């Protein structure tokens, strides 16, 4: 039984890469909508990823439960097929074969991204490692998770990316990774459509993740202080905004109409009516068109 306040009650979600940032925002908002959410990543209590950040999957799971859902933290390295298979086997056993929502949000590529050099001057091993971390992890996770959805002939796969157009993202391997993730949604949508399962890609705008706030030397409580450093930051959004977009998609009974598309928070808020955590409705595409297009050109055609 679902209600308008808890449209995802009884649903089961897996948020791969839910430790922090957009993944955490999605996990928590799925919980707020009533879902049981498996939160996975490499940073757990007592053992962190190579990023060495303080956020953990346990913290995210606790926030999911506090929001009204049920958060279950499982430490998983999604580059290791055996660990992913064990995770999906556990979900199948604990949830009677049910998995309604798969969110592929694994990233961890920030320290691997070279923003200064063209391809021919970049370290090849580092660039290929970025692709394995940001793309192969998504493929591995879908490979093992999709059979649960196909068996029930329903579900939604969400591929989290950066940008939903063909615009070049500033550096070779980063651009390739984020564009490839969109193509993963397109390819999965084509294969899953006969089975009643949808797949989409989604991008936030200027995301106020923990790392971005730290970069500017602010917290969520005083984030506007950073606008003096970067005026574009005034149009940023919290991870909750992305999470509410995903929750709205997951609750949409007509989600198959969107399968295969690359979507964005700035388009979905108009359709579904959600707001950011502070009640605003950031629209980074509108800001780009007004203030950045003349300097940088249009965002580009949708992929």
C-alpha positions as semicolon CSV with decimal commas, in nm:
position;residue;x (nm);y (nm);z (nm)
1;X;0,000;0,000;0,000
2;X;0,142;0,341;-0,098
3;X;0,036;0,696;-0,016
4;X;0,110;1,025;-0,186
5;X;0,362;1,101;0,088
6;X;0,529;0,760;0,053
7;X;0,483;0,663;-0,311
8;X;0,772;0,416;-0,297
9;X;0,658;0,225;0,012
10;X;0,728;-0,142;-0,045
11;X;0,982;-0,074;-0,321
12;X;1,343;-0,192;-0,304
13;X;1,631;0,017;-0,436
14;X;2,004;-0,031;-0,480
15;X;2,209;0,288;-0,489
16;X;2,557;0,189;-0,603
17;X;2,793;0,466;-0,503
18;X;2,570;0,605;-0,230
19;X;2,842;0,715;0,008
20;X;2,827;1,087;-0,064
21;X;2,724;1,355;-0,313
22;X;2,451;1,280;-0,560
23;X;2,438;0,913;-0,465
24;X;2,369;1,000;-0,103
25;X;2,106;1,254;-0,203
26;X;1,929;0,996;-0,418
27;X;1,940;0,728;-0,148
28;X;1,797;0,958;0,119
29;X;1,515;1,087;-0,100
30;X;1,421;0,736;-0,208
31;X;1,401;0,660;0,163
32;X;1,189;0,968;0,223
33;X;0,948;0,830;-0,038
34;X;0,926;0,506;0,160
35;X;1,173;0,274;-0,014
36;X;1,409;0,017;0,131
37;X;1,750;0,127;0,005
38;X;2,069;-0,076;-0,015
39;X;2,352;0,177;0,002
40;X;2,683;0,054;-0,133
41;X;3,032;0,190;-0,180
42;X;3,389;0,142;-0,069
43;X;3,387;0,372;0,234
44;X;3,247;0,198;0,539
45;X;3,304;0,222;0,913
46;X;3,669;0,147;0,972
47;X;3,766;0,117;0,604
48;X;3,764;0,394;0,345
49;X;3,827;0,417;-0,026
50;X;4,139;0,570;-0,177
51;X;3,959;0,905;-0,170
52;X;4,008;0,902;0,209
53;X;3,699;1,114;0,268
54;X;3,505;1,097;0,597
55;X;3,163;1,006;0,456
56;X;3,052;0,643;0,492
57;X;2,778;0,419;0,359
58;X;2,660;0,366;0,716
59;X;2,597;0,738;0,754
60;X;2,394;0,741;0,435
61;X;2,193;0,437;0,545
62;X;2,116;0,605;0,877
63;X;1,992;0,913;0,690
64;X;1,773;0,694;0,469
65;X;1,609;0,542;0,776
66;X;1,573;0,880;0,948
67;X;1,398;1,011;0,635
68;X;1,134;0,740;0,661
69;X;1,270;0,448;0,463
70;X;1,496;0,160;0,555
71;X;1,865;0,202;0,484
72;X;2,092;-0,101;0,455
73;X;2,466;-0,039;0,418
74;X;2,678;-0,298;0,235
75;X;3,044;-0,238;0,162
76;X;3,104;-0,329;-0,203
77;X;3,376;-0,253;-0,455
78;X;3,173;-0,238;-0,776
79;X;3,480;-0,301;-0,990
80;X;3,488;-0,657;-0,852
81;X;3,223;-0,880;-1,013
82;X;3,230;-1,132;-0,731
83;X;3,142;-0,870;-0,470
84;X;2,860;-0,732;-0,685
85;X;2,718;-1,080;-0,746
86;X;2,720;-1,150;-0,373
87;X;2,540;-0,821;-0,310
88;X;2,267;-0,896;-0,563
89;X;2,230;-1,250;-0,431
90;X;2,179;-1,102;-0,084
91;X;1,917;-0,856;-0,208
92;X;1,734;-1,134;-0,389
93;X;1,735;-1,353;-0,079
94;X;1,632;-1,078;0,164
95;X;1,368;-0,917;-0,058
96;X;1,206;-1,225;-0,212
97;X;1,369;-1,155;-0,549
98;X;1,253;-0,794;-0,560
99;X;1,459;-0,503;-0,690
100;X;1,260;-0,208;-0,824
101;X;1,521;0,065;-0,864
102;X;1,888;0,043;-0,959
103;X;2,090;0,364;-0,938
104;X;2,438;0,347;-1,091
105;X;2,609;0,641;-0,923
106;X;2,962;0,505;-0,880
107;X;3,218;0,773;-0,966
108;X;3,531;0,835;-0,756
109;X;3,709;0,980;-1,059
110;X;3,795;1,327;-0,932
111;X;4,157;1,248;-0,837
112;X;4,200;1,068;-1,171
113;X;4,080;1,359;-1,386
114;X;4,343;1,575;-1,557
115;X;4,188;1,910;-1,646
116;X;4,514;2,065;-1,768
117;X;4,639;1,851;-2,057
118;X;4,512;1,716;-2,390
119;X;4,488;1,341;-2,443
120;X;4,834;1,305;-2,595
121;X;4,996;1,457;-2,286
122;X;4,795;1,267;-2,024
123;X;4,901;0,959;-1,830
124;X;4,736;0,671;-2,012
125;X;4,712;0,434;-1,715
126;X;4,538;0,700;-1,508
127;X;4,290;0,781;-1,783
128;X;4,203;0,417;-1,841
129;X;4,166;0,366;-1,467
130;X;3,913;0,650;-1,464
131;X;3,710;0,471;-1,733
132;X;3,720;0,146;-1,538
133;X;3,610;0,321;-1,221
134;X;3,336;0,533;-1,379
135;X;3,200;0,310;-1,657
136;X;3,296;-0,054;-1,600
137;X;3,155;-0,043;-1,246
138;X;2,815;0,053;-1,388
139;X;2,828;-0,228;-1,644
140;X;2,924;-0,486;-1,381
141;X;2,648;-0,375;-1,146
142;X;2,379;-0,382;-1,414
143;X;2,497;-0,722;-1,538
144;X;2,415;-0,882;-1,204
145;X;2,123;-0,665;-1,091
146;X;1,910;-0,660;-1,406
147;X;1,795;-1,024;-1,388
148;X;1,595;-0,941;-1,073
149;X;1,408;-0,670;-1,264
150;X;1,364;-0,871;-1,582
151;X;1,217;-1,160;-1,383
152;X;0,948;-0,930;-1,240
153;X;0,903;-0,737;-1,567
154;X;0,922;-0,399;-1,397
155;X;1,175;-0,154;-1,262
156;X;1,388;0,152;-1,330
157;X;1,761;0,184;-1,396
158;X;1,912;0,529;-1,336
159;X;2,256;0,618;-1,470
160;X;2,395;0,928;-1,298
161;X;2,608;1,147;-1,524
162;X;2,724;1,505;-1,575
163;X;2,543;1,692;-1,853
164;X;2,276;1,561;-2,087
165;X;2,397;1,711;-2,414
166;X;2,674;1,647;-2,665
167;X;2,876;1,942;-2,537
168;X;3,244;1,855;-2,469
169;X;3,304;1,847;-2,094
170;X;3,653;1,996;-2,093
171;X;3,890;1,702;-2,076
172;X;3,912;1,376;-2,271
173;X;3,868;1,092;-2,023
174;X;3,611;1,275;-1,809
175;X;3,407;1,358;-2,116
176;X;3,432;1,001;-2,244
177;X;3,322;0,858;-1,909
178;X;3,021;1,085;-1,864
179;X;2,910;1,045;-2,226
180;X;2,952;0,668;-2,205
181;X;2,728;0,653;-1,899
182;X;2,449;0,815;-2,101
183;X;2,501;0,555;-2,372
184;X;2,472;0,284;-2,105
185;X;2,122;0,411;-2,033
186;X;2,032;0,413;-2,403
187;X;2,162;0,060;-2,457
188;X;1,998;-0,082;-2,146
189;X;1,669;0,085;-2,238
190;X;1,672;-0,085;-2,577
191;X;1,733;-0,431;-2,431
192;X;1,502;-0,388;-2,130
193;X;1,201;-0,235;-2,302
194;X;1,047;-0,570;-2,404
195;X;1,063;-0,668;-2,036
196;X;0,886;-0,361;-1,901
197;X;1,197;-0,213;-1,738
198;X;1,297;0,150;-1,801
199;X;1,647;0,299;-1,809
200;X;1,739;0,667;-1,806
201;X;2,040;0,888;-1,749
202;X;2,014;1,192;-1,524
203;X;2,233;1,490;-1,450
204;X;2,223;1,752;-1,177
205;X;2,322;2,110;-1,238
206;X;2,598;2,271;-1,028
207;X;2,591;2,020;-0,741
208;X;2,674;2,129;-0,387
209;X;2,835;1,802;-0,286
210;X;3,045;1,764;0,025
211;X;3,362;1,791;-0,183
212;X;3,244;2,105;-0,365
213;X;3,149;2,276;-0,038
214;X;3,489;2,184;0,100
215;X;3,658;2,320;-0,211
216;X;3,495;2,658;-0,153
217;X;3,565;2,650;0,220
218;X;3,198;2,664;0,320
219;X;2,927;2,438;0,458
220;X;2,567;2,392;0,351
221;X;2,469;2,634;0,628
222;X;2,672;2,923;0,481
223;X;2,716;2,811;0,120
224;X;2,610;3,149;-0,020
225;X;2,936;3,295;0,114
226;X;3,111;3,117;-0,176
227;X;2,914;3,309;-0,439
228;X;3,176;3,585;-0,411
229;X;3,434;3,333;-0,535
230;X;3,216;3,201;-0,818
231;X;2,893;3,385;-0,908
232;X;2,765;3,071;-1,084
233;X;2,752;2,903;-0,744
234;X;2,442;3,109;-0,669
235;X;2,257;2,876;-0,906
236;X;2,384;2,553;-0,751
237;X;2,165;2,279;-0,605
238;X;2,185;2,027;-0,322
239;X;2,205;1,650;-0,366
240;X;1,847;1,638;-0,238
241;X;1,729;1,806;-0,559
242;X;1,877;1,525;-0,766
243;X;1,735;1,274;-0,521
244;X;1,386;1,416;-0,550
245;X;1,410;1,401;-0,927
246;X;1,499;1,032;-0,913
247;X;1,226;0,960;-0,658
248;X;0,972;1,131;-0,883
249;X;1,085;0,922;-1,179
250;X;1,066;0,602;-0,977
251;X;0,709;0,684;-0,870
252;X;0,592;0,774;-1,221
253;X;0,354;0,506;-1,350
254;X;0,433;0,618;-1,705
255;X;0,812;0,596;-1,669
256;X;0,839;0,379;-1,981
257;X;0,759;0,692;-2,184
258;X;1,097;0,831;-2,075
259;X;1,310;0,520;-2,119
260;X;1,631;0,575;-2,309
261;X;1,640;0,950;-2,245
262;X;1,907;1,170;-2,086
263;X;1,725;1,383;-1,831
264;X;1,815;1,671;-1,598
265;X;1,694;1,817;-1,271
266;X;1,628;2,146;-1,452
267;X;1,370;1,985;-1,676
268;X;1,215;1,741;-1,434
269;X;1,129;1,993;-1,160
270;X;0,888;2,159;-1,401
271;X;0,713;1,834;-1,476
272;X;0,698;1,686;-1,128
273;X;0,688;2,004;-0,916
274;X;0,956;1,912;-0,660
275;X;1,180;2,170;-0,495
276;X;1,529;2,173;-0,353
277;X;1,578;2,133;0,022
278;X;1,532;2,507;0,078
279;X;1,216;2,529;-0,131
280;X;1,383;2,683;-0,437
281;X;1,389;2,540;-0,789
282;X;1,740;2,584;-0,932
283;X;1,761;2,575;-1,311
284;X;2,122;2,569;-1,423
285;X;2,034;2,540;-1,791
286;X;1,835;2,864;-1,768
287;X;2,129;3,031;-1,593
288;X;2,365;2,903;-1,861
289;X;2,146;3,039;-2,140
290;X;2,126;3,379;-1,971
291;X;2,479;3,427;-1,840
292;X;2,722;3,174;-1,988
293;X;2,610;3,093;-2,340
294;X;2,765;3,401;-2,497
295;X;3,106;3,310;-2,355
296;X;3,097;2,930;-2,376
297;X;2,835;2,860;-2,641
298;X;2,508;2,668;-2,598
299;X;2,493;2,358;-2,383
300;X;2,438;2,157;-2,700
301;X;2,186;1,918;-2,844
302;X;2,042;1,647;-2,620
303;X;2,214;1,310;-2,641
